């Protein structure tokens, strides 16, 4: 990674106190917290849509660390994950300086893919700001083709899935984009 990028990640991902409570939130995987930075604010005075995706993407790095896909794993196995699809729902705006908490719900996985759902909350007021549903694929970096997860990664995924199996499926999981028309 580039040194300036590493400095930026260190500055952005500082621990922020959160008020998340309740049985659902305690079972979700907690990812690094951050604050909305000045450069993330757009002409509407709130966090620009691109930075929601950036924040979710940086949280994915923490998810990968949790299951064992770390920089040393990538170097040793010459494999990583590539995102195949993202669906973001913007629910309530975030403003300059707002603390953000992120949680992840592993929905499913197979030999090569992971399907998960992330929640972004304004940490002080605990309101849901956005969600992101994503699918990623394990890829061999030498031939740039999909490849199966090694057994030790599968074991981590199984443990996380088992912990999340009792959670309800997110309400807008698998939603389709479109304009909803009133029935006449």
trRosetta pair geometry for C-beta under 8 A, 3 or more apart (Angstrom, degrees):
i j d omega theta_ij theta_ji phi_ij phi_ji
1 5 5.3 -116 173 82 102 124
1 6 5.4 117 111 -58 124 96
2 5 4.2 87 66 6 93 109
2 6 6.9 -160 91 -9 48 83
3 6 5.6 -54 -150 34 34 113
3 7 6.5 34 153 -19 66 103
4 7 5.6 -51 -150 35 35 113
4 8 6.4 38 150 -21 65 104
5 8 5.5 -53 -150 35 33 114
5 9 6.4 34 152 -19 66 103
6 9 5.7 -51 -146 35 32 110
6 10 6.4 34 154 -19 64 105
7 10 5.7 -55 -150 37 31 113
7 11 6.3 28 153 -18 65 108
8 11 5.7 -58 -148 38 31 110
8 12 6.1 23 158 -15 67 111
9 12 5.9 -59 -140 41 28 106
9 13 5.8 -4 173 9 67 115
9 58 6.8 178 -130 -138 97 125
10 13 6.9 -67 -128 50 18 87
11 14 7.2 -30 -178 -35 31 105
12 34 5.2 5 161 -141 79 126
12 35 7.7 -146 -157 47 57 66
12 37 6.5 -64 -111 -41 91 131
12 58 7.2 -58 106 -163 134 174
13 32 4.4 9 -159 154 114 142
13 33 7.5 124 -156 73 65 39
13 34 5.3 -54 -101 -83 50 102
13 58 6.6 -150 -68 155 122 134
14 33 7.6 -50 92 91 47 84
14 34 7.0 96 38 -121 60 56
14 35 7.1 -15 54 0 103 104
15 32 7.7 -96 -89 -153 59 77
15 33 5.9 67 -147 53 42 112
16 33 3.9 -128 38 135 94 131
16 34 6.7 -88 -10 12 128 4
16 35 6.1 141 -79 -58 138 86
16 99 3.8 175 173 -150 143 117
16 100 7.1 83 52 44 154 44
16 101 7.1 -134 82 -69 109 77
16 123 5.5 133 121 50 118 166
17 99 7.2 -4 58 176 57 168
17 123 7.0 147 97 146 49 129
18 33 6.2 -154 -49 -94 113 143
18 99 7.2 -154 -87 133 70 124
18 101 4.2 64 -112 -76 139 142
18 121 7.6 85 -149 85 117 120
18 123 4.2 -91 -113 -152 77 110
18 126 7.8 102 -178 -91 82 85
19 123 6.5 131 14 170 77 64
19 124 6.6 66 -4 -149 122 25
19 125 7.9 117 44 0 137 2
19 126 4.9 -89 83 -57 107 116
20 25 4.4 -149 169 172 109 150
20 30 7.9 173 67 -107 148 113
20 101 5.8 -140 -31 115 126 162
20 103 7.3 149 -149 -49 165 131
20 121 6.6 120 -79 63 109 157
20 123 7.4 -64 -31 -137 91 74
20 126 6.2 154 -85 -125 56 106
21 25 6.4 85 87 61 7 135
21 26 7.5 13 -158 -50 42 100
22 25 5.0 78 65 18 89 103
22 26 6.8 -163 89 -11 41 93
23 26 5.8 -61 -143 37 30 110
23 27 6.6 22 162 -17 65 109
24 27 6.3 -71 -160 35 28 105
24 28 6.9 28 151 -26 65 106
24 167 6.5 98 -141 -135 80 99
24 168 7.6 -38 -116 26 120 95
25 28 5.7 -50 -149 24 38 114
25 103 6.4 -115 -144 -82 74 164
27 163 6.6 -175 -170 160 90 90
27 164 6.8 141 146 -104 105 58
27 166 7.4 -92 -166 73 161 100
27 167 5.8 -175 104 -72 134 111
28 103 3.9 44 129 178 138 122
28 104 6.4 151 179 59 94 36
28 105 5.6 -56 -123 -71 98 79
28 119 7.1 -22 -169 26 165 122
28 164 7.5 61 -109 -110 53 103
28 167 7.3 84 -73 -105 78 155
29 63 6.7 91 117 -109 148 84
29 66 6.3 42 -158 -148 137 175
29 103 6.4 141 72 -164 51 66
29 104 4.3 -29 66 61 110 95
29 105 7.5 -178 20 -71 88 32
29 106 7.3 58 -9 -23 129 93
29 160 6.8 0 -60 -147 130 115
29 164 7.9 -44 -22 -69 94 121
30 101 7.4 -42 -148 -174 94 103
30 102 7.6 115 -165 84 51 59
30 103 5.8 -33 -100 -104 51 79
31 59 4.0 58 149 -153 154 98
31 62 4.5 137 -145 77 88 142
31 63 6.6 -32 -97 -49 119 80
31 102 4.0 -46 66 96 114 108
31 103 6.6 -174 9 -92 90 24
31 104 5.8 77 -39 -19 118 106
31 118 7.4 -11 4 -139 147 117
32 58 7.2 -70 64 132 123 102
32 59 6.5 -152 45 -107 80 69
32 62 5.2 -178 -9 -64 93 148
32 102 7.0 12 66 44 47 119
33 99 6.4 11 173 -178 118 95
33 100 6.3 168 -160 84 71 57
33 101 5.1 -27 -107 -101 103 62
33 102 7.0 -180 -94 13 50 81
33 123 6.4 39 -146 -71 127 151
34 55 6.3 -146 54 -133 140 107
34 58 7.6 51 -37 89 149 141
34 99 7.7 170 96 -153 30 56
34 100 5.2 -13 67 56 74 107
34 102 8.0 22 14 -14 94 115
35 97 5.9 -17 -179 -154 116 39
35 98 6.7 162 -154 80 68 37
35 99 5.4 -39 -97 -98 80 55
35 100 6.8 167 -99 8 25 85
36 40 5.3 -125 -166 77 77 137
36 41 7.2 84 157 -63 111 85
36 47 5.1 -104 -134 -78 125 116
36 51 7.7 91 -136 129 82 143
36 94 5.2 171 -68 142 142 113
36 95 6.5 157 74 101 157 26
36 96 5.6 -135 106 -126 113 25
36 97 6.0 -38 64 15 90 17
36 98 4.6 36 5 44 121 83
36 100 6.7 99 -46 -32 78 115
37 40 4.8 100 60 -4 75 107
37 41 8.0 -132 100 -16 48 83
37 96 7.9 -30 137 -140 13 72
38 41 6.0 -49 -163 13 42 114
38 96 6.2 33 -97 -135 58 115
40 47 5.0 -9 142 -134 110 82
40 48 6.0 -146 180 26 59 89
40 51 4.0 85 -143 -117 104 172
40 96 8.0 157 68 -103 92 64
41 45 6.5 -8 -172 -151 110 29
41 46 6.8 -176 -138 109 76 6
41 47 6.5 -58 -94 -89 52 42
41 48 7.0 124 -171 -24 9 88
41 95 7.7 36 -109 -160 110 52
41 96 5.3 -12 -68 -72 136 97
42 45 7.6 -61 75 -2 60 21
42 46 6.8 -19 42 66 90 55
42 47 7.5 56 0 160 91 15
42 48 3.9 108 -46 -80 115 95
45 95 7.0 -4 147 -128 81 96
45 96 8.0 -72 -175 -17 67 103
46 93 4.1 -50 -149 -170 152 124
46 94 6.3 119 -171 68 93 45
46 95 5.6 -65 -117 -90 72 63
47 51 5.3 -110 -177 76 97 125
47 52 6.5 109 127 -55 120 83
47 93 6.9 163 31 -168 83 75
47 94 4.2 6 2 75 130 101
47 95 7.2 -124 -25 -78 83 17
47 98 7.7 -87 -37 41 123 124
48 51 5.2 88 66 4 81 103
48 52 7.9 -138 101 -8 46 82
49 52 5.7 -46 -159 22 43 114
49 53 7.1 38 149 -12 68 101
49 88 7.6 134 -167 104 94 145
49 90 6.6 -67 -113 -71 93 142
50 53 5.8 -56 -161 37 39 111
50 54 6.4 42 143 -21 69 106
51 54 4.9 -44 -140 37 44 118
51 55 6.1 49 156 -22 68 99
52 55 5.9 -53 -149 36 29 109
52 56 6.4 27 152 -15 63 106
52 88 6.0 117 118 -167 125 144
52 90 6.6 -126 -49 -96 173 95
52 94 8.0 144 -85 21 94 128
52 120 6.8 -152 -150 32 91 170
52 129 7.9 -150 -118 127 114 108
52 130 5.1 18 -154 48 131 178
52 132 7.6 169 150 -62 98 119
53 56 5.7 -55 -147 40 31 110
53 57 6.2 35 152 -24 65 107
53 86 6.9 80 -132 143 103 157
53 88 6.3 -89 -80 -55 83 153
53 132 7.6 133 -112 -109 57 138
54 57 5.6 -55 -147 35 29 114
54 58 6.5 27 156 -17 65 103
55 58 5.9 -53 -148 36 31 107
55 59 6.5 33 151 -19 63 106
55 100 6.4 -27 -165 119 149 159
55 102 7.0 -170 152 -71 100 135
55 120 6.6 78 110 -116 130 137
56 59 5.5 -56 -151 36 33 115
56 60 6.7 45 148 -29 64 97
56 86 7.6 126 108 -149 144 129
56 88 7.1 -146 -11 -101 159 113
56 102 7.3 169 -107 -134 54 134
56 118 5.6 146 -138 79 100 150
56 120 6.9 -83 -74 -55 89 124
56 130 7.8 -96 -57 111 119 124
56 132 4.3 47 -134 7 153 167
56 134 7.6 155 156 -40 125 136
57 60 5.5 -43 -155 21 36 117
57 61 7.5 46 146 -23 59 92
57 83 8.0 -70 -115 -44 94 150
58 61 5.6 -36 -165 17 44 117
58 62 7.6 42 142 -13 62 96
59 62 5.6 -49 -162 32 47 112
59 63 6.7 51 141 -20 69 100
59 102 4.4 -103 -112 140 145 158
59 104 7.0 170 150 -56 114 113
59 118 6.2 117 104 -146 143 149
60 63 5.2 -48 -151 35 42 117
60 64 6.3 45 150 -21 69 100
60 83 7.7 -29 -153 -75 171 115
60 118 7.9 -90 -68 -53 76 148
60 134 7.3 -52 -95 82 127 165
60 136 7.6 122 -161 -48 133 149
61 64 5.7 -52 -150 34 32 112
61 65 6.6 36 149 -20 63 102
62 65 5.5 -47 -149 33 36 114
62 66 6.5 43 150 -25 63 102
63 66 5.5 -53 -154 30 33 117
63 67 6.8 11 157 -3 66 105
63 104 5.3 118 -92 -83 120 177
63 116 7.0 145 -156 111 157 174
64 67 6.3 -65 -148 45 32 96
64 69 4.1 -73 -171 76 94 103
64 70 7.1 157 130 -72 92 42
64 81 6.5 -149 -106 22 122 130
65 68 7.8 54 -175 -66 28 15
65 69 7.4 -87 -65 67 27 58
65 70 5.5 64 -118 -92 68 88
66 156 7.3 157 131 175 67 125
66 160 7.2 86 133 -84 119 137
67 153 5.9 58 153 -154 100 80
67 156 4.2 143 -150 120 67 132
67 157 5.8 39 -141 -65 129 71
67 160 6.7 -61 -88 -13 99 144
68 73 5.9 115 149 -75 73 149
68 152 6.3 -110 136 126 171 100
68 153 5.3 -139 70 -100 121 75
68 156 5.2 178 -3 -20 113 161
69 73 5.1 -122 -138 86 39 149
69 74 7.0 67 -178 -56 76 84
69 80 6.8 113 -178 -140 118 54
69 81 6.2 41 162 -15 165 110
69 153 6.6 51 -56 -122 89 126
70 73 4.8 105 46 3 66 102
70 74 7.2 -124 98 -4 38 86
71 74 5.6 -52 -148 34 34 113
71 75 6.4 32 154 -17 66 106
72 75 5.6 -53 -147 39 35 112
72 76 6.0 29 157 -16 68 110
73 76 5.9 -61 -141 42 27 105
73 77 5.7 -11 174 14 68 116
73 79 7.6 -59 145 70 89 85
73 153 8.0 99 -157 -76 145 117
74 77 6.9 -66 -124 54 17 85
74 78 7.4 57 174 -108 52 17
74 79 6.7 -128 -127 73 54 42
74 80 4.9 26 -119 -78 108 96
74 141 7.3 61 -169 -24 87 146
75 78 7.7 7 -173 -68 19 53
77 150 6.7 -119 -120 -23 144 132
78 140 6.5 31 115 -163 93 71
78 141 4.9 -128 173 50 71 100
78 142 5.1 23 155 -32 136 101
79 138 6.1 19 173 -180 119 92
79 139 6.4 169 -154 85 74 43
79 140 5.4 -40 -98 -103 91 46
79 141 6.0 -161 -93 -9 28 87
79 147 5.9 -96 -121 66 128 133
80 138 7.7 -179 100 -148 24 57
80 139 6.0 -21 66 60 67 92
80 141 5.9 55 7 -60 99 113
81 114 7.2 -22 -138 23 142 121
81 136 4.4 43 170 154 118 128
81 137 6.5 156 -154 77 72 32
81 138 5.7 -42 -96 -94 76 50
81 139 6.7 129 -122 12 23 88
82 136 6.4 168 82 -159 33 84
82 137 5.5 -20 59 60 85 87
82 139 5.0 36 -7 -16 110 140
83 86 6.2 8 173 -46 131 103
83 134 6.1 -54 -141 -166 105 117
83 135 7.5 113 -161 82 61 48
83 136 5.0 -49 -99 -100 50 89
84 113 7.4 -27 4 -129 143 114
84 135 4.7 -44 60 98 111 96
84 136 6.2 168 2 -112 84 28
84 137 5.4 72 -46 -16 117 105
85 134 6.7 172 90 -147 59 51
85 135 4.9 25 46 39 95 102
86 132 6.2 -21 -163 -166 96 102
86 133 7.4 148 -157 79 45 52
86 134 5.0 -5 -105 -102 72 91
87 132 7.1 154 78 -154 48 51
87 133 4.6 -8 57 56 102 100
87 134 7.6 -165 24 -71 64 50
87 175 7.1 171 154 61 145 83
87 177 7.6 -155 -141 -44 109 106
88 130 6.1 -2 -173 -178 95 117
88 131 7.2 168 -151 86 50 48
88 132 4.9 -13 -101 -101 76 83
89 130 6.2 168 85 -156 57 65
89 131 4.7 9 48 50 105 92
89 132 7.8 -158 22 -71 66 41
89 172 5.6 25 -38 117 161 157
89 175 7.5 49 -69 52 127 142
90 93 7.8 30 173 -83 105 57
90 129 7.7 -29 -154 157 60 67
90 130 5.3 -20 -111 -105 48 103
91 128 5.2 -5 84 116 156 92
91 129 6.0 164 59 173 94 18
91 130 5.7 -175 12 -85 88 39
91 131 7.0 57 -28 -6 122 86
92 122 7.4 -74 97 -14 115 122
92 127 5.5 -35 65 134 154 125
92 128 6.7 106 19 88 110 56
92 129 5.2 -92 68 -117 78 54
93 129 7.2 -21 138 -146 6 98
94 98 4.6 -138 -166 61 90 150
94 100 6.6 7 -132 -82 150 111
94 120 8.0 -64 -49 141 139 119
94 122 6.0 178 -109 -86 89 100
94 129 5.1 30 -53 -148 102 148
95 98 5.3 104 57 -34 61 116
98 122 5.2 -57 -177 -135 124 99
98 123 7.7 145 165 25 76 79
98 124 7.4 -119 -152 17 73 109
99 122 7.1 96 72 -171 61 57
99 123 3.9 -63 111 45 105 122
99 124 5.7 103 42 -30 111 88
100 120 5.9 -15 -167 -168 111 94
100 121 7.0 146 -157 75 58 44
100 122 6.7 -45 -100 -107 60 41
100 123 6.1 -173 -114 -24 5 101
100 129 7.2 -69 -125 32 99 149
101 120 7.6 157 80 -155 45 46
101 121 4.9 -16 60 61 93 99
101 123 4.3 107 -23 -92 100 100
102 118 6.1 -4 -169 -175 97 113
102 119 7.0 159 -152 81 48 55
102 120 5.6 -13 -100 -101 79 68
102 121 7.8 -175 -76 21 33 73
103 118 6.7 162 83 -154 44 64
103 119 4.7 -4 56 52 96 103
103 121 7.6 24 2 -2 103 110
104 116 5.6 4 -172 173 101 128
104 117 7.3 146 -157 78 55 44
104 118 5.0 -25 -99 -100 71 82
104 119 7.9 -156 -71 19 29 72
105 116 6.4 159 81 -163 49 76
105 117 4.6 -18 61 63 104 95
105 118 7.5 -174 19 -80 72 34
105 119 7.5 56 -12 -16 104 100
105 164 5.5 144 -159 -153 70 133
105 167 6.0 -125 -140 102 119 155
105 170 6.5 152 61 -42 151 111
106 109 7.0 -26 -176 -30 111 107
106 114 7.2 -61 -140 -167 96 101
106 115 7.8 100 -168 82 59 56
106 116 5.1 -40 -109 -105 49 100
106 157 7.1 -176 -166 -155 150 73
106 160 4.7 77 8 130 154 111
106 161 5.2 -97 113 -84 125 63
106 164 5.0 155 54 28 81 156
107 115 4.6 -64 71 111 110 96
107 116 5.8 179 7 -103 86 33
107 117 5.8 73 -43 -11 116 100
107 164 7.6 -90 -77 126 31 136
107 169 7.3 64 -129 -130 106 85
107 170 8.0 -74 -84 10 119 102
107 173 6.9 151 -103 -151 147 143
108 114 7.8 167 93 -157 51 42
108 115 4.4 10 57 51 88 118
108 161 7.2 66 -114 -124 30 124
109 113 6.4 -169 -149 96 61 55
109 114 4.7 -10 -106 -107 103 63
109 115 6.7 -165 -74 20 51 72
109 149 7.9 4 165 -3 128 150
109 157 4.8 -58 50 178 162 138
109 161 6.5 -119 17 -64 104 133
110 113 5.3 24 43 46 92 88
111 148 4.4 -40 168 -126 101 99
111 149 6.6 -160 -176 22 47 83
111 154 7.9 -15 -123 -96 53 121
112 137 5.6 10 148 -153 96 85
112 138 5.1 -127 -155 41 62 96
112 146 5.0 45 -168 174 142 114
112 147 6.7 157 -119 84 103 22
112 148 5.6 -76 -73 -98 79 49
112 149 6.9 179 -100 -20 33 79
113 135 5.9 0 -174 -174 116 98
113 136 6.8 162 -151 84 66 41
113 137 5.2 -31 -96 -98 79 69
113 138 7.4 -129 -69 2 34 79
114 135 7.0 167 83 -151 48 52
114 136 5.2 -6 54 56 96 90
114 138 8.0 85 -15 -41 96 87
114 157 6.9 -126 -105 -125 108 127
115 133 7.8 4 -174 -177 83 88
115 134 7.5 -179 -146 94 46 46
115 135 5.0 -13 -99 -101 75 85
116 133 7.6 -175 97 -149 40 52
116 134 5.9 -12 63 61 80 87
117 131 6.6 -5 -177 -177 92 108
117 132 7.3 164 -157 86 49 47
117 133 5.0 -14 -107 -103 81 76
117 134 7.8 165 -88 19 35 67
117 170 4.8 -152 160 -4 162 147
117 173 5.7 -59 -87 -98 144 108
118 131 6.6 161 84 -159 54 58
118 132 4.6 -5 55 57 104 94
118 133 7.9 -168 21 -74 67 32
118 134 7.3 13 -1 5 106 111
119 128 6.3 -69 -162 -129 101 99
119 131 5.7 -20 -104 -107 56 82
119 170 8.0 -171 -66 -112 100 131
120 128 7.5 95 75 -162 53 61
120 129 4.9 -65 109 66 95 101
120 130 4.4 5 51 59 122 86
120 131 7.0 -159 17 -78 80 33
120 132 7.3 53 -19 -7 109 100
121 126 5.8 -2 174 -151 132 44
121 127 6.5 161 -154 79 82 31
121 128 5.7 -49 -99 -99 80 44
121 129 6.1 148 -125 3 22 90
122 125 5.0 7 102 49 116 96
122 126 7.0 -78 79 -20 70 11
122 127 5.2 9 37 51 108 83
122 129 5.4 104 -36 -51 83 118
123 126 7.0 19 -161 -77 26 56
128 131 7.1 0 -179 -49 116 93
131 170 6.8 154 -161 -178 148 146
131 172 6.3 133 69 66 150 122
133 170 7.5 -160 -82 71 109 143
133 172 7.8 -139 -32 110 128 83
133 173 5.8 138 -101 -130 138 66
133 174 7.3 -148 -179 -45 167 40
137 146 5.2 -60 168 -115 125 107
138 146 6.6 83 77 -160 63 71
138 147 5.6 -88 119 72 99 69
138 148 6.8 41 81 -176 139 10
138 149 5.1 -174 -54 -68 164 74
138 153 7.9 117 -101 115 143 157
139 144 6.6 -1 178 -153 118 40
139 145 6.8 167 -150 88 77 21
139 146 5.9 -57 -99 -101 66 43
139 147 6.4 99 -149 16 18 89
140 143 5.1 18 99 42 120 89
140 144 7.1 -77 84 -24 71 13
140 145 5.6 -2 44 59 106 72
140 146 7.7 53 5 128 82 8
140 147 4.2 82 -39 -28 96 138
141 144 6.9 26 -151 -77 31 57
149 153 4.2 -116 -179 88 112 124
149 154 5.1 142 101 -57 119 80
149 157 7.0 48 121 -8 170 141
150 153 5.3 91 60 10 72 102
150 154 7.2 -133 103 -6 35 92
151 154 5.4 -55 -146 36 36 115
151 155 6.4 41 155 -25 68 101
152 155 5.6 -44 -149 29 35 117
152 156 6.9 37 151 -17 61 101
153 156 5.7 -52 -154 35 37 112
153 157 6.4 37 149 -17 67 106
154 157 5.6 -56 -147 40 33 112
154 158 6.2 38 153 -23 66 104
155 158 5.7 -50 -146 33 30 113
155 159 6.5 31 154 -19 62 104
156 159 5.8 -54 -151 34 31 111
156 160 6.4 26 154 -13 65 107
157 160 5.8 -58 -147 41 31 108
157 161 6.0 32 155 -19 67 109
158 161 5.7 -55 -142 39 28 111
158 162 6.1 31 157 -21 64 107
159 162 5.8 -53 -147 35 27 112
159 163 6.6 27 154 -17 61 106
160 163 5.7 -56 -151 36 32 112
160 164 6.3 14 156 -6 66 113
161 164 5.9 -70 -145 48 30 101
161 165 6.2 55 153 -54 67 91
162 165 5.7 -25 -145 -7 31 120
164 167 5.1 -41 -168 16 67 122
169 173 5.5 -105 167 41 93 145
170 173 4.1 111 69 -40 92 106
172 175 4.5 -31 -172 -25 78 135
